[in-house]
Structure formats: structure tokens, C-alpha cells
Amino acid sequence: MTIASASVSIGRTQALFSHIKTLLGSQSGRFADLFNPFYALFLISINRDDHEVANNAWKAGTSDSNDTAAGCTFSDSGACFTDRKLAAVRAYHEWLPVRQVAVDDQLRIWRNFQVGKLLDLAMLDTLVNSIASFPNRSIMGAAQEKWFQDTLSESKARGAVWRIVGQQVVFSQLNQSNSFNVDSWDGYRANRLRILDHLYSSNISNTIVLAGDSHANWVSDLAHPNDSTTYDPVTGEGAIGVEFAGTAVTSSSSFGANISPANADAKSRTLVDSAANLNLQWSEGSFRGFFTLTMDPNTLNATYYAMDNISAQPERNSGEPNLF
């Protein structure tokens, strides 16, 4: 482990150690038992969430800490959140098995993986680089947005069948009784419009957006929000791709803690049937779980898994391999 140098102030050193503690957690041994066999079997490409730094983060602040002219006691530079973010990112790179994408930019995690002609996997950062100034809010920042559009175009040009976009927050519009989650792409509509316009103007199809964050399951057609002139929500005609958003594995539902499947389904039906959510095709908000993708050059399928019990490991039959 790299210890903070003596020239770094005590407060910033404490900030670094607090993020190391967050990464390791009090149940790190239990998580290692669960996931080490998984890591041995599969190639893992991870993206960090805002919680690796602080909740509801953007480029220069979070819900409880922003860069201010007054500064703060632990910050040599006066940039309270920026110093906190750099400490978190340092702990992230020192303690997790991830490679730094750019030697001159420790904050950058956006990168692309090419898997033959089958797919490109573009991993984005839609939390730590977001810029909140109006009217042209950006969830990506200018450099990442240009890179992403170029990556999509290059993927099509090289003949890749699928473009898989791994990122953190829900991309499609979700109107929940005239309420929107502005910590997702709904808070950065101009940025979303530019991405959709690029896909359509360049005729880039077979784009699959993956998302988490919302603690609920969603499936939406990738199209301009509620534009029934170019998109048919019944047949899917006019969509440029699909978004699959997954729920949390253990955290409570955004529909309400311990909400019953029946009550969650009723809420989902209201959202899916709403004229304000034409792109939304399916929703589920009670069960905790995950989803997987399987694909070949002709088809792509998402399979959603729900767990009956999130606190106990499943019983295994005799002779069954002990993977988790």
C-alpha cells in the first residue's frame, strides 16, 4: 500500500484512508469468498460509481461537499471536493485490479474494448465528469463526448455487429408522475440529444446501452424521447437500439423499501402504459438481482434474474461446484 507522503496535509491523508476503508469495507472477506471464483472464470470490466467518491457527485461537488472559494480545513488548494475526489481515485487505483487508461489523466476511466467483429464495449464515466452549468449541461464532459461519438462511428466503420455501452445511470427518459431523476441522463437532456442525433445521422444501429443506479429494472427502446413521428412504441420500428437497466443486488428498491411484487408491478404498469413514457417497454421494481446478455451475430438477449432471499447463500446439491 502506498502511504500518503509527509508533504500532504493530515486532513487529506485522512481523506485517503477513509476511501480505502470504504473500498475494503467491513465485509471484504465475505465479498472475496463470493467473487474470487467469479473473477477466476470470467473477464471483468468494471466501472466506478459515484459512491467511490461521494453520493450524487458531479465534476466539482456532491450532495454534501462542493468546491468553494472559502475552501475547507483539509484542502491545501481550497478545492474541497476536488481534493476529496483525487483521494478517492488514488485509493481506487491502488486497491483495485484496474489499469489506468491514460498516464496523464488519473480520473479517466472511459475506454473501449473490441471483441472481434462481434462487438465493441464502450465503458463510460457519467458521474465524476458531469458538468452542471446550464443550458448545455454535460454528463460526460466535452473530451469524453467526442471520444464516445468517434468510438461509435469507428465501431460501425470496422463492421462490428453490436455496440455495447456500459455506463452508470439510466439513459432513457423516465417520467414518473412529472418527476425526473436529474442525477441521470434526464438531468442532461442536451447531452442525450446529441448522442441520439449522432446515432441517427450516422445510421449507427444495434447500440445497446447498459445502466444501473436506479435500484429498479427497466427496458426501453433507444429513440428520441416520446417522438411518435419517427418511432413506433408498439413495433419498435424507428428505434436505433435498446437500453437494459438493472436493479441493485441487495440495496432496497427505489419503488419503496420492501415493496411487494404486486404493488411494484402495479406501479410499473402505470409507468409503461403512460403516454409520457413511450420508449419504456418493461419495468420491475420489487426483486433484487441482476441481468446477463447473450449475443451472436444475429440476436441479442437479456435475461433478468431475481433473488428470493438476498441475505442467505443458496443451498447446493451434492457435487455441485462451489462457485459462490
Number of C-alpha atoms within 10 A of each C-alpha: 6 8 8 15 9 8 7 12 14 15 14 20 17 14 18 24 17 14 23 20 12 17 17 13 12 10 8 13 10 10 13 13 12 15 12 12 13 14 11 10 9 8 8 11 10 13 16 17 20 19 14 18 23 20 15 16 25 22 19 20 24 17 10 10 16 19 18 13 9 9 15 17 12 19 18 14 10 16 19 23 25 18 20 23 24 17 22 25 20 17 24 20 14 14 13 11 10 14 10 13 13 12 9 8 9 13 19 17 20 19 16 19 12 13 11 11 14 15 22 23 21 20 21 22 24 26 24 26 21 21 20 16 8 9 9 12 17 22 28 24 17 14 9 19 17 12 14 21 16 12 18 25 16 13 22 20 10 10 12 19 20 26 23 22 20 21 24 24 23 24 22 28 25 24 18 14 10 7 8 14 15 10 19 23 23 20 17 22 21 17 20 22 15 13 17 18 14 16 21 16 9 13 12 19 18 21 21 19 26 21 22 21 19 21 24 23 26 24 22 27 26 27 29 22 20 17 13 13 8 12 21 17 20 9 8 17 12 18 21 20 20 23 24 25 27 28 28 19 15 14 12 18 22 16 18 13 10 13 16 14 13 11 14 21 16 13 16 23 15 15 21 21 13 14 12 17 20 25 29 27 20 16 21 22 29 26 26 23 21 17 14 11 11 9 12 11 11 8 10 12 10 12 10 15 13 14 13 10 12 14 8 7 9 11 7 9 8 6 6 8 8 9 12 13
